[in-house]
Amino acid sequence: MKKVKIIIKIIVFFAIFIGIQYLIKFATLSDGATYGRLLMRNIYAKEKNIDILICGASHCQFGLNNYKMSEKFEMNAVNAGTSQQGLETSLAIIKEVARYYDLKKVYVDLDYSMVTTENPNLESIYLVSDYFRPSLRKVDYLLNATPFEHYFNSFMPLHNGREYRENPKAIAENIKMKLKSEYYNTSIDFFYNKWYSLSEDTILDDEGALWTREETRKISEVIPEKQYLMDVNRYLKKIIEFCDNRGIEVEFICIPSSDFHMSQIDNYDQYVEVIRNFLKQFSKEYYDFNLCKEEELPLNHDKYFWDDNHLNGIGATIFTEVLCDFYQGRISEDQLFWSTYEEKEKYSTPRFLGFKIPAQENMGLEMNILPVTNNQELDVDIEIEHSEDGYLIKALIEDDIVSTLKLKDEH
């Protein structure tokens, strides 16, 4: 009897402890505009069948217009891309959707920056897992996706990896927002139309050109063998096996970035070769749309991107139409793709892509700003004008201005 009382006290203690955490989370977690929350609400709503599911990180979230895909395929397509989504989360979402729907096809975006990440991104996991319904699938997801030392953190309502409000006024506003019906009734369509890939925002609105201060990345140095074997092998294999066992078609793609972004990556073709060779073991193809010919996928202007790595609404719609035409057989593989990115660079029309700018502390009239082109023989001159507002940087080809960039002087 004494042992029973002790067990009851322990159960009551943990119930109160977890209940208090849920109350604190309700009051302090501002997630009204969290795409993961709206995505999972949309999945559980079961308003109509999900025929096609698209998974990936923000590269996918912003880059594929699922409304256009639904129209082209005459099937209901849902974009399940979320910020920093790893393959472990893609697998969990696929399993959850397959539990409730007659899922027919899955597209998985293999963005190299996500595939080659060495450690799981806990924040990106919790942004989705927090909104899964309680189930053994959710338990399996967290046990596999998060390291052992984070298990307690993962299974508690409050955990490191989410941002919580601390200011009393902000907390009061957050509670007020969550007590309104809009918090529970806002559709994913509203969120998607207002904030994401149907936006017409472009990189030109704010800065005028693509630019970076980052050094060139060498992919040959950023595919860690341990991570590759652990995640790519493990999760891609699980995704393939899960889909094959349930008669779900699965396609592996890479949604395009800007040529400016691609120019900052050394030996990208090695990554493509590694992924292609891995998938061949399972008789699966990999189509990297960074290798598209510009006459077939004309995304060769800044106006199609809202930063150097993410398509905007205009670019996403153009890309989605081409992707659908390819998978519907309207464009052949040879017609659409170069065999390597190196080949694409060799035969593409020479053009100015953007600026490489030194670190902030080295800014000045004598700073060495480098033009980025897709052809080394293209001669680009750089002019810099300094004023009280900052710097006006111009790129000129044969005395014609081809791009300008305004930077604030933060010294």
C-alpha positions in Angstrom: 0.0 0.0 0.0 2.9 2.4 0.9 4.5 1.7 -2.5 1.2 2.4 -4.3 1.0 5.8 -2.6 4.5 6.6 -3.5 3.8 5.7 -7.2 0.6 7.8 -7.1 2.6 10.8 -5.7 5.2 10.5 -8.4 2.5 10.3 -11.1 0.7 13.3 -9.7 4.0 15.3 -9.4 4.9 14.6 -13.0 1.4 15.4 -14.1 1.5 18.8 -12.4 5.1 19.4 -13.6 4.2 18.7 -17.2 0.9 20.6 -16.9 2.7 23.7 -15.6 5.1 23.4 -18.6 2.2 23.3 -21.0 0.7 26.5 -19.4 4.0 28.3 -19.6 4.5 27.2 -23.2 1.0 28.4 -24.1 1.7 31.8 -22.6 5.3 32.4 -23.9 5.7 30.5 -27.2 4.7 32.8 -30.1 3.9 30.5 -32.9 0.9 32.1 -34.6 3.0 32.4 -37.8 4.9 29.1 -37.5 4.6 27.3 -40.7 5.2 23.9 -39.1 2.1 24.4 -36.9 -0.1 25.4 -39.8 1.3 22.6 -42.0 0.4 19.9 -39.4 -3.0 21.5 -38.8 -3.6 21.3 -42.5 -2.5 17.7 -42.6 -4.8 16.7 -39.7 -7.7 18.7 -41.1 -8.3 16.0 -43.8 -10.4 18.3 -45.9 -9.3 16.5 -49.1 -6.8 13.7 -50.0 -3.1 14.5 -50.2 -2.0 12.9 -53.5 1.4 14.5 -53.8 3.8 15.6 -50.9 6.9 17.7 -51.3 9.5 17.6 -48.5 12.6 19.6 -47.9 14.0 22.6 -46.2 13.3 26.3 -46.8 14.8 25.8 -50.3 11.8 23.7 -51.0 9.3 25.7 -48.9 9.9 28.8 -50.9 10.8 27.2 -54.2 7.9 25.0 -55.3 4.4 26.3 -55.9 2.1 23.4 -54.9 -1.0 25.2 -56.2 0.5 25.2 -59.7 1.6 21.6 -59.3 -1.9 20.6 -58.2 -3.2 22.3 -61.3 -0.7 20.7 -63.7 -1.0 17.2 -62.3 -4.8 17.5 -61.5 -4.0 16.1 -58.1 -3.8 17.7 -54.7 -0.2 18.6 -53.9 1.0 19.9 -50.5 4.3 21.6 -49.9 5.7 20.2 -46.6 8.9 22.1 -46.7 10.0 23.7 -43.4 13.0 25.7 -42.2 16.2 23.6 -42.0 14.3 20.4 -42.5 16.5 17.4 -42.4 15.9 14.0 -43.9 14.8 12.7 -40.5 11.9 15.2 -40.5 11.1 14.5 -44.1 10.7 10.8 -43.2 8.5 11.6 -40.2 6.2 13.9 -42.3 5.9 11.3 -45.0 4.9 8.6 -42.5 2.4 10.9 -40.8 0.7 11.9 -44.1 0.7 8.2 -45.3 -1.2 7.3 -42.0 -4.1 9.6 -42.9 -4.2 9.8 -46.7 -3.9 7.7 -49.9 -0.5 9.2 -50.7 0.5 8.5 -54.3 3.8 10.4 -54.8 6.5 12.1 -52.8 9.2 14.6 -54.0 12.2 14.9 -51.7 14.4 18.0 -52.2 18.1 17.0 -51.5 19.5 20.5 -50.9 23.3 19.9 -50.5 23.5 22.2 -47.4 20.9 20.0 -45.6 22.3 16.7 -46.7 25.9 17.6 -45.7 25.0 19.1 -42.3 27.0 17.3 -39.6 24.6 17.7 -36.6 20.8 17.6 -36.4 19.2 20.9 -36.1 17.0 20.6 -32.9 15.1 23.8 -33.6 14.0 22.6 -37.0 12.9 19.3 -35.5 10.9 20.9 -32.7 9.3 23.4 -35.2 7.6 20.3 -36.7 7.5 17.7 -33.9 5.7 20.0 -31.5 2.6 19.9 -33.7 2.5 16.1 -34.3 -0.4 14.3 -32.6 0.7 12.0 -29.8 1.5 8.6 -31.3 4.2 5.9 -31.5 5.3 7.6 -34.8 6.1 10.8 -33.0 8.0 8.9 -30.3 10.0 7.1 -33.0 10.6 10.4 -34.8 12.1 12.0 -31.7 14.1 9.0 -30.6 15.7 8.7 -34.0 16.0 12.4 -34.9 17.5 13.7 -31.6 20.7 12.5 -29.9 20.4 10.5 -26.7 21.6 13.4 -24.5 18.7 15.5 -25.8 15.9 12.9 -25.1 14.7 14.6 -21.9 14.7 18.0 -23.6 12.9 16.5 -26.7 10.0 15.0 -24.8 9.3 17.9 -22.4 6.7 20.5 -23.5 9.3 23.3 -22.8 12.6 22.6 -24.4 15.7 24.4 -25.5 15.5 25.0 -29.3 12.3 27.2 -29.3 12.1 30.9 -28.6 9.9 32.0 -25.7 8.7 35.4 -24.8 10.1 36.9 -21.6 8.7 40.4 -21.6 5.4 40.6 -19.6 3.7 42.9 -22.2 4.7 40.5 -25.0 3.4 37.5 -23.0 0.1 39.2 -22.5 -0.2 40.0 -26.2 0.7 36.4 -27.0 -2.0 35.0 -24.7 -4.5 37.4 -26.2 -3.6 36.3 -29.7 -4.0 32.6 -28.8 -7.4 33.2 -27.2 -8.7 34.5 -30.6 -10.3 32.1 -33.1 -7.9 33.2 -35.8 -5.1 31.4 -34.1 -6.9 28.1 -34.5 -8.7 28.8 -37.8 -6.1 30.6 -39.9 -5.5 28.4 -43.0 -2.2 27.4 -44.5 -3.4 29.1 -47.7 -3.5 32.5 -46.0 -0.1 32.1 -44.5 1.4 30.8 -47.8 -0.1 33.6 -49.9 0.8 36.3 -47.4 4.3 35.4 -46.5 5.9 32.8 -48.7 6.4 31.5 -52.2 3.5 33.3 -53.8 5.1 36.6 -52.7 6.5 38.8 -55.5 9.3 40.2 -53.3 12.6 40.2 -55.1 16.2 40.8 -54.1 16.1 44.0 -56.1 13.6 45.7 -53.8 16.1 46.2 -51.0 19.7 45.9 -52.2 19.7 45.9 -56.0 22.0 42.8 -56.5 23.2 39.5 -55.1 26.2 39.8 -52.9 28.1 37.9 -50.2 31.0 38.1 -47.8 31.3 34.3 -47.5 34.3 32.3 -48.7 33.8 29.7 -51.4 32.7 26.4 -50.0 34.5 23.2 -51.0 32.0 20.4 -51.0 34.8 17.9 -51.1 35.5 19.0 -47.6 32.0 19.3 -46.3 30.6 15.8 -46.8 31.6 14.2 -43.5 31.9 10.5 -43.9 30.3 9.7 -40.6 27.3 12.0 -41.3 27.0 10.8 -44.8 26.8 7.2 -43.7 24.5 8.0 -40.7 22.0 10.3 -42.3 22.1 10.0 -46.1 22.4 6.2 -46.0 20.1 5.8 -43.1 17.2 8.2 -43.9 17.2 8.0 -47.7 17.1 4.3 -47.4 14.3 4.4 -44.9 12.3 6.9 -47.1 12.8 4.6 -50.2 11.8 1.5 -48.3 8.8 3.1 -46.6 7.5 4.4 -50.0 8.2 1.3 -51.9 6.5 -0.9 -49.3 3.3 1.2 -49.6 3.3 1.6 -53.4 4.2 5.4 -53.1 6.3 6.8 -55.9 9.3 8.7 -54.6 11.4 11.2 -56.6 14.6 12.9 -55.5 15.3 16.4 -56.8 17.2 19.5 -56.0 15.3 22.8 -56.4 17.5 25.4 -58.1 19.4 28.2 -56.3 20.7 31.3 -58.1 23.8 30.9 -60.3 25.4 33.4 -58.0 25.0 31.0 -55.0 26.2 28.1 -57.1 29.3 30.0 -58.1 30.3 30.1 -54.4 30.5 26.3 -54.2 33.6 24.5 -55.4 33.2 21.0 -56.9 29.4 20.8 -56.8 29.5 18.0 -59.3 31.1 15.7 -56.7 28.0 16.1 -54.5 25.7 15.3 -57.5 27.8 12.2 -58.3 27.7 10.9 -54.7 23.9 11.2 -54.5 23.3 9.7 -58.0 25.5 6.7 -57.2 23.8 6.2 -53.8 20.3 6.2 -55.3 21.3 3.9 -58.2 21.6 1.1 -55.6 17.8 1.4 -55.2 17.0 2.0 -58.9 16.1 5.7 -58.1 17.1 8.7 -60.1 18.2 12.1 -58.9 17.4 15.2 -60.9 19.3 18.3 -59.9 17.6 21.4 -61.4 20.7 23.5 -60.8 21.9 21.7 -63.9 19.1 22.9 -66.2 19.8 24.6 -69.5 18.9 28.3 -69.2 16.7 28.2 -72.4 14.5 25.6 -70.8 14.5 27.0 -67.2 15.1 30.8 -67.6 15.9 31.7 -64.0 19.0 33.8 -65.0 18.0 37.0 -63.4 17.9 38.4 -59.8 14.2 39.2 -60.1 13.3 35.5 -59.7 14.9 35.3 -56.2 14.4 36.9 -52.8 17.9 36.0 -51.8 20.7 34.2 -53.4 19.5 30.7 -52.4 15.7 31.0 -52.4 13.3 31.5 -55.3 10.5 34.1 -54.9 6.9 33.5 -56.0 7.6 34.4 -59.7 10.7 32.1 -59.8 8.9 29.3 -57.9 6.0 29.3 -60.4 8.3 29.2 -63.4 10.3 26.3 -61.9 7.2 24.4 -60.9 5.8 24.5 -64.4 9.1 23.2 -65.8 9.3 20.4 -63.2 5.8 19.3 -64.0 6.4 19.4 -67.7 9.5 17.2 -67.2 7.8 14.6 -65.1 4.8 14.6 -67.5 7.2 13.8 -70.4 6.8 17.2 -72.2 10.5 17.9 -71.8 13.2 15.2 -72.2 16.1 14.7 -69.8 18.6 15.5 -72.5 16.6 18.6 -73.6 16.4 19.9 -70.0 19.7 19.0 -68.2 23.4 19.4 -68.7 25.2 16.3 -67.5 27.3 18.4 -65.0 27.3 21.9 -63.5 30.8 22.4 -65.0 29.3 21.8 -68.4 26.5 24.2 -67.7 29.0 26.9 -66.8 31.0 26.3 -69.9 28.1 26.7 -72.3 25.9 29.3 -70.5 25.7 32.9 -71.8 28.4 34.9 -70.1 26.9 37.3 -67.5 27.6 39.2 -64.3 26.1 37.4 -61.3 26.9 39.6 -58.2 29.5 41.0 -55.9 32.0 39.5 -53.4 32.5 42.1 -50.7 35.2 42.1 -48.0 34.4 41.8 -44.3 32.8 44.9 -42.7 35.9 45.9 -40.9 37.7 46.1 -44.2 35.2 48.4 -45.8 36.5 51.6 -47.3 37.2 53.4 -50.6 40.1 51.0 -51.3 38.2 47.9 -50.5 38.7 45.1 -53.0 35.2 44.2 -54.3 35.3 41.3 -56.7 32.7 40.8 -59.5 31.3 37.3 -59.8 30.6 36.0 -63.3 29.9 32.6 -64.8 32.7 33.1 -67.3 36.2 34.1 -66.4 36.7 35.9 -69.7 33.9 38.3 -69.0 35.5 41.7 -68.2 33.6 43.5 -65.4 34.8 46.9 -63.9 33.8 47.9 -60.4 33.2 51.5 -59.4 32.6 52.6 -55.7 31.0 55.9 -54.6 31.0 56.8 -50.9 28.5 59.2 -49.3 27.1 59.9 -45.9 24.5 57.2 -46.5 27.0 54.5 -47.4 28.4 53.0 -50.6 27.0 52.8 -54.1 28.7 50.0 -55.9 28.4 49.7 -59.7 29.3 46.8 -62.0 30.1 47.9 -65.6 30.6 45.9 -68.8 32.1 48.0 -71.7 31.1 51.2 -69.7 27.4 50.1 -69.4 26.1 49.6 -65.9 24.8 46.1 -65.5 24.1 46.1 -61.7 24.2 48.4 -58.7 24.3 47.7 -55.0 23.7 50.1 -52.1 25.4 49.3 -48.7 25.1 51.3 -45.5 28.2 52.5 -43.9 28.0 50.9 -40.4 31.3 52.3 -39.1 
